[in-house]
Amino acid sequence: MRVWRIATAAHAAFDGEGARRYGSRWTPKGIAAVYASATLSLAALERFVHTDPDLEPTDLVAVLVEVDDTIPIQSVDLDRLPADWRQYPAPDALGRLGEEWFTAARTVILAVPSAVIPHEWNYVLNPEHADFRRVVIGRPEPFSFDPRMWAKRTPR
């Protein structure tokens, strides 16, 4: 399986430090987690919705991640999610779900639905799991958004 991560060059490390410091939708503060997406386009949308439009990033990189098919992946059961799971900020129940996954340490990867495109998947990787060394992290490559994504729209 191939997944993608987009980050600023300064935060392209796969150490989970950002999630550990600030928490995220699927893990509470204090848990190291690395987020990736099923496709480069979903990774771009995920990045875009978390970027301040006044601060267009100029040093983004895309990183391809190869996950061996023999690595088990746990998936979130969509039926277990609260009705408001897509809300921002995320409901605490999602962080608890991620914390349970992290603590159980059965898999290095948790598949979660994207709040941006619910029919597509993001992946939470645990850099402290023993199987993390089996995940092949590619070289960061420059990435940029089409400038039209940042353009102010005028009503027609």
Secondary structure by P-SEA (a helix, b strand, c coil): cbbbbbbcccccccccccccccccccccccbbbbbbcccaaaaaaaaaaaccccccccbbbbbbbbbbccbbbbbccccccccccccccccaaaaaaaaaaaaaccccbbbbbbcccccbbbbbbccccccccccccccccccccccccccccccc
